[in-house]
Amino acid sequence: MPVVYLNGDYIALDQARISVLDRGFLFGDGVYEVLPVYGGKPLRLDEHLARLQRSCDSIRLSNPLDRDGWAAVIGEVVARNDGGDLAVYWQITRGVGAKRDHTFPQGVAPTVFMMASPLPLPSSEQLERGITCVSMTDNRWLRCDIKAIALLSNLLLRQAAIDGGGMEAILFRDGYLTEGAASNIMLVKDGKLFAPPKDHLILPGITYDLVLELDARHGVPFEVREVAEAEVRNADELLLTSSTKEVLAITTLDGKPVGSGRPGPVFRLLHELYQQYKAKLSK
Ligand code: PLP
């Protein structure tokens, strides 16, 4: 039975309970993080914690733990779930109000919940053949930079993509690429990587930053700028990045091949560099 953390206690998953008046349950009033852990070691912990702090600040929620406090809880949850390769998920909500009321309750402690699950790494088939995606109109709110637990639009978009035979929805707003329903998207044209800017329309992905860093370190040219839908449809390669998917090649979009229809050289290089980066964690 997985062990989870709830408001200071480490308990079996099936013993974890929250109030029906919790604002996360009633309103989706909270923020979250997902941290990949390899061989028991977190990847980019400080970056995930910095993003969590920004999410808390953006919704006027006081972060209940500091860096060392979070590191200790994460370490304990990882250890109590036998380490290995895990996705650590945690959320902070604005706590339990006295009644259902939109106004923020005063003097209420936030609810903190953390769990760890096996990291669902890409399959060898996904790595060798790439994945299929479906494009959708981005109809989410205008604060996609906040990692908010209220994910209804993302869920509807992702499910529509799956119902349409894809693994992920590629989102466009006003003719420009934003991101995936649960991932960031970049494109390659003539050997150069292009990534949409980290503004209010996308989540500032930790993997996005890592991929651009790996690019810079290995001399792959890249540019951060707005990417038009037509460029996406004419790309040589399309890349998907996220903490649980790492880097994947999108080889089919809306039933049409992307570039050659096979994972391309920039994907293969970045995949290799990512594996090397991960391997260094255990040394
Ligand atoms: N964009 C969205 C909407 C996401 O939900 C995620 C991750 O879940 C990402 C981008 C990728 O972020 P990260 O690389 O930090 O996992």
Boltz pocket constraint, residues with backbone or C-beta under 6 A from the ligand:
constraints:
  - pocket:
      binder: B
      contacts: [[A, 34], [A, 144], [A, 154], [A, 179], [A, 180], [A, 181], [A, 182], [A, 183], [A, 184], [A, 202], [A, 203], [A, 204], [A, 205], [A, 206], [A, 207], [A, 208], [A, 241], [A, 242], [A, 243], [A, 244]]
      max_distance: 6.0
